[in-house]
Every structure is written in C-alpha cells, then in structure tokens.
C-alpha cells in the first residue's frame, strides 16, 4: 500500500533527515519526494510504500504527527487512495 506524507513548517536544519530517519526505522520506503521552501516555510510531499511497515498505519500517522509537533511542523500521513479522492476536482 502507498501513502502520502506531507510536512509543512518554518524552515530548519534536518527536516528531511529526521522524517526519513523515522520512517526508515519503521521499514517505510520513499518512492518519490518533492520539497521546496516558500518564503521561509518548508513544504515536502513524499510518496511512500507502507506495505512492509513494522507498526499499524494509524500508529505511524500518530507518531509522525507527534514528532512533528515537537519540531513545530505539521506532518500528516494519508493513504494514497484517500489523498487522491480528497484532491480530485
């Protein structure tokens, strides 16, 4: 199963490294990644494969959200099909 991870917040050193480190510890594979900085705000969208994740999907989403809050970042995880349905015109 694939999922979308979004990260938004004030730019700071190590955002990509910390998010990638957390998901790799849970056996989540990055398939594609896009990131940019818009007027001092960091934004990143990742397409990931969670089929071999070592924890339940809901727990992954909660842990990433919690770790984001510790760094003043908004980190969200959605299943790819739900993300696509929400963003379809």
MDAnalysis code that builds the backbone (N, CA, C; Angstrom):
import MDAnalysis as mda
import numpy as np

u = mda.Universe.empty(267, n_residues=89, atom_resindex=np.repeat(np.arange(89), 3), trajectory=True)
u.add_TopologyAttr("name", ["N", "CA", "C"] * 89)
u.add_TopologyAttr("resid", np.arange(1, 90))
u.add_TopologyAttr("resname", ["UNK", "UNK", "UNK", "UNK", "UNK", "UNK", "UNK", "UNK", "UNK", "UNK", "UNK", "UNK", "UNK", "UNK", "UNK", "UNK", "UNK", "UNK", "UNK", "UNK", "UNK", "UNK", "UNK", "UNK", "UNK", "UNK", "UNK", "UNK", "UNK", "UNK", "UNK", "UNK", "UNK", "UNK", "UNK", "UNK", "UNK", "UNK", "UNK", "UNK", "UNK", "UNK", "UNK", "UNK", "UNK", "UNK", "UNK", "UNK", "UNK", "UNK", "UNK", "UNK", "UNK", "UNK", "UNK", "UNK", "UNK", "UNK", "UNK", "UNK", "UNK", "UNK", "UNK", "UNK", "UNK", "UNK", "UNK", "UNK", "UNK", "UNK", "UNK", "UNK", "UNK", "UNK", "UNK", "UNK", "UNK", "UNK", "UNK", "UNK", "UNK", "UNK", "UNK", "UNK", "UNK", "UNK", "UNK", "UNK", "UNK"])
u.atoms.positions = np.array([
    [0.837, -1.172, 0.000],
    [0.000, 0.000, 0.000],
    [0.891, 1.247, 0.000],
    [0.422, 2.263, -0.710],
    [1.175, 3.512, -0.774],
    [0.441, 4.591, 0.013],
    [1.235, 5.555, 0.495],
    [0.685, 6.653, 1.276],
    [1.399, 7.941, 0.910],
    [0.772, 9.056, 1.280],
    [1.339, 10.379, 1.066],
    [1.665, 10.967, 2.432],
    [2.897, 11.444, 2.580],
    [3.310, 12.148, 3.794],
    [3.544, 13.599, 3.407],
    [2.898, 14.521, 4.129],
    [3.121, 15.943, 3.894],
    [3.740, 16.557, 5.141],
    [4.674, 17.466, 4.913],
    [5.357, 18.147, 6.008],
    [5.369, 19.640, 5.690],
    [4.906, 20.453, 6.636],
    [4.876, 21.896, 6.454],
    [5.313, 22.564, 7.753],
    [6.136, 23.601, 7.634],
    [6.547, 24.359, 8.819],
    [7.665, 25.315, 8.490],
    [8.050, 26.109, 9.469],
    [9.179, 27.021, 9.287],
    [10.426, 26.211, 8.945],
    [11.189, 26.718, 7.993],
    [12.391, 26.001, 7.572],
    [13.387, 25.897, 8.721],
    [13.998, 24.729, 8.843],
    [15.027, 24.479, 9.851],
    [15.910, 23.331, 9.376],
    [17.078, 23.269, 9.904],
    [18.042, 22.245, 9.516],
    [17.547, 20.860, 9.925],
    [17.664, 19.883, 9.014],
    [17.441, 18.485, 9.351],
    [16.034, 17.944, 9.202],
    [15.120, 18.696, 8.597],
    [13.747, 18.205, 8.486],
    [13.697, 16.927, 7.657],
    [14.283, 16.949, 6.476],
    [14.238, 15.770, 5.608],
    [14.910, 14.588, 6.286],
    [16.062, 14.831, 6.870],
    [16.802, 13.751, 7.538],
    [15.997, 13.134, 8.678],
    [15.339, 13.966, 9.478],
    [14.612, 13.414, 10.623],
    [13.376, 12.628, 10.183],
    [12.629, 13.146, 9.215],
    [11.438, 12.433, 8.751],
    [11.847, 11.120, 8.079],
    [12.839, 11.177, 7.201],
    [13.297, 9.955, 6.522],
    [13.862, 8.950, 7.517],
    [14.556, 9.423, 8.537],
    [15.084, 8.533, 9.559],
    [13.976, 7.816, 10.323],
    [12.941, 8.572, 10.678],
    [11.823, 7.965, 11.412],
    [11.101, 6.912, 10.593],
    [10.830, 7.211, 9.328],
    [10.081, 6.235, 8.540],
    [10.951, 5.037, 8.169],
    [12.256, 5.249, 7.972],
    [13.111, 4.109, 7.637],
    [13.219, 3.139, 8.815],
    [13.169, 3.646, 10.036],
    [13.195, 2.776, 11.219],
    [11.965, 1.884, 11.277],
    [10.914, 2.274, 10.576],
    [9.665, 1.508, 10.576],
    [9.459, 0.758, 9.260],
    [10.544, 0.676, 8.477],
    [10.564, -0.071, 7.214],
    [9.615, 0.508, 6.161],
    [9.490, 1.830, 6.146],
    [8.699, 2.535, 5.144],
    [9.666, 3.040, 4.081],
    [9.362, 2.756, 2.820],
    [10.253, 3.099, 1.716],
    [9.767, 4.354, 0.986],
    [10.670, 5.300, 0.734],
    [10.351, 6.514, -0.015],
    [10.384, 6.179, -1.504],
    [9.274, 6.420, -2.194],
    [9.179, 6.172, -3.632],
    [9.433, 7.444, -4.435],
    [8.986, 8.578, -3.911],
    [9.177, 9.865, -4.587],
    [9.106, 10.950, -3.524],
    [9.814, 12.039, -3.774],
    [9.850, 13.124, -2.799],
    [9.982, 14.443, -3.535],
    [9.265, 15.440, -3.045],
    [9.352, 16.788, -3.586],
    [9.355, 17.745, -2.410],
    [10.272, 18.682, -2.420],
    [10.320, 19.648, -1.335],
    [10.738, 21.003, -1.876],
    [10.279, 22.032, -1.178],
    [10.648, 23.391, -1.548],
    [10.528, 24.278, -0.325],
    [11.072, 25.461, -0.436],
    [10.957, 26.458, 0.619],
    [10.260, 27.668, 0.013],
    [9.135, 28.045, 0.602],
    [8.344, 29.181, 0.127],
    [8.349, 30.262, 1.198],
    [9.074, 31.336, 0.946],
    [9.150, 32.467, 1.870],
    [9.410, 32.027, 3.307],
    [10.396, 31.154, 3.463],
    [10.795, 30.702, 4.792],
    [10.025, 29.508, 5.326],
    [9.036, 29.032, 4.583],
    [8.274, 27.857, 5.005],
    [8.698, 26.648, 4.183],
    [9.041, 25.585, 4.887],
    [9.428, 24.328, 4.271],
    [8.167, 23.539, 3.943],
    [8.092, 23.005, 2.737],
    [6.980, 22.132, 2.358],
    [7.550, 20.896, 1.677],
    [7.041, 19.735, 2.045],
    [7.515, 18.491, 1.451],
    [6.339, 17.550, 1.273],
    [6.338, 16.857, 0.145],
    [5.358, 15.809, -0.130],
    [6.144, 14.554, -0.499],
    [5.832, 13.457, 0.159],
    [6.510, 12.193, -0.101],
    [5.479, 11.131, -0.467],
    [5.785, 10.356, -1.483],
    [5.018, 9.158, -1.801],
    [5.818, 7.997, -1.227],
    [5.194, 7.215, -0.360],
    [5.916, 6.143, 0.328],
    [5.169, 4.818, 0.193],
    [5.919, 3.739, 0.342],
    [5.359, 2.387, 0.361],
    [5.319, 1.935, 1.818],
    [4.126, 1.716, 2.340],
    [3.967, 1.304, 3.739],
    [3.596, -0.171, 3.875],
    [3.702, -0.910, 2.784],
    [3.271, -2.314, 2.815],
    [4.102, -3.178, 3.766],
    [5.334, -2.764, 4.058],
    [6.183, -3.541, 4.963],
    [6.425, -2.814, 6.282],
    [5.607, -1.824, 6.565],
    [5.746, -1.048, 7.802],
    [5.612, -1.972, 9.008],
    [6.445, -1.734, 10.013],
    [6.503, -2.612, 11.179],
    [5.478, -2.261, 12.257],
    [4.719, -1.175, 12.048],
    [3.680, -0.794, 13.005],
    [2.383, -0.527, 12.236],
    [1.236, -0.537, 12.902],
    [-0.021, -0.238, 12.217],
    [-0.013, 1.178, 11.617],
    [-0.764, 1.353, 10.525],
    [-0.793, 2.629, 9.811],
    [-1.202, 3.784, 10.726],
    [-2.231, 3.591, 11.531],
    [-2.698, 4.651, 12.428],
    [-1.622, 5.060, 13.429],
    [-0.857, 4.097, 13.896],
    [0.227, 4.390, 14.832],
    [1.334, 5.171, 14.140],
    [1.652, 4.802, 12.902],
    [2.655, 5.542, 12.130],
    [2.236, 7.001, 11.982],
    [0.984, 7.210, 11.594],
    [0.476, 8.569, 11.411],
    [0.561, 9.364, 12.714],
    [0.191, 8.751, 13.818],
    [0.225, 9.446, 15.110],
    [1.646, 9.769, 15.548],
    [2.557, 8.810, 15.384],
    [3.946, 9.032, 15.794],
    [4.599, 10.142, 14.971],
    [4.333, 10.164, 13.664],
    [4.903, 11.226, 12.829],
    [4.299, 12.582, 13.193],
    [3.002, 12.607, 13.455],
    [2.350, 13.848, 13.873],
    [2.950, 14.357, 15.182],
    [3.126, 13.468, 16.138],
    [3.687, 13.842, 17.439],
    [5.117, 14.357, 17.305],
    [5.931, 13.679, 16.508],
    [7.314, 14.128, 16.354],
    [7.371, 15.459, 15.608],
    [6.422, 15.674, 14.697],
    [6.362, 16.959, 14.014],
    [6.042, 18.087, 14.972],
    [5.099, 17.851, 15.865],
    [4.732, 18.880, 16.842],
    [5.926, 19.280, 17.708],
    [6.782, 18.319, 18.022],
    [7.979, 18.609, 18.818],
    [8.912, 19.571, 18.096],
    [8.844, 19.595, 16.762],
    [9.705, 20.471, 15.954],
    [8.913, 21.612, 15.314],
    [7.691, 21.829, 15.770],
    [6.802, 22.870, 15.226],
    [6.517, 22.651, 13.742],
    [6.311, 21.387, 13.370],
    [5.980, 21.013, 11.997],
    [4.623, 20.323, 11.978],
    [3.925, 20.467, 10.875],
    [2.679, 19.735, 10.669],
    [2.995, 18.566, 9.744],
    [2.978, 17.346, 10.280],
    [3.253, 16.149, 9.490],
    [1.979, 15.321, 9.449],
    [1.527, 15.040, 8.226],
    [0.309, 14.251, 8.041],
    [0.589, 13.068, 7.127],
    [-0.085, 11.975, 7.395],
    [0.043, 10.769, 6.579],
    [-1.354, 10.338, 6.157],
    [-1.524, 10.118, 4.848],
    [-2.807, 9.652, 4.328],
    [-2.565, 8.523, 3.343],
    [-3.474, 7.584, 3.328],
    [-3.413, 6.540, 2.304],
    [-3.556, 7.211, 0.946],
    [-2.844, 6.704, -0.036],
    [-2.831, 7.326, -1.363],
    [-4.228, 7.451, -1.955],
    [-5.062, 6.435, -1.821],
    [-6.397, 6.499, -2.414],
    [-7.262, 7.576, -1.766],
    [-7.128, 7.753, -0.467],
    [-7.889, 8.801, 0.215],
    [-7.358, 10.182, -0.176],
    [-6.042, 10.317, -0.237],
    [-5.437, 11.586, -0.653],
    [-5.931, 11.969, -2.048],
    [-5.897, 11.012, -2.969],
    [-6.351, 11.287, -4.340],
    [-7.829, 11.670, -4.384],
    [-8.657, 10.984, -3.614],
    [-10.086, 11.295, -3.604],
    [-10.350, 12.689, -3.056],
    [-9.583, 13.100, -2.074],
    [-9.771, 14.423, -1.468],
    [-9.310, 15.550, -2.383],
    [-8.371, 15.264, -3.268],
    [-7.792, 16.310, -4.109],
    [-8.220, 16.204, -5.575],
    [-9.263, 15.455, -5.830],
    [-9.794, 15.328, -7.176],
    [-10.798, 16.437, -7.416],
    [-10.703, 17.047, -8.578],
    [-11.615, 18.146, -8.922],
    [-12.854, 17.596, -9.587],
])
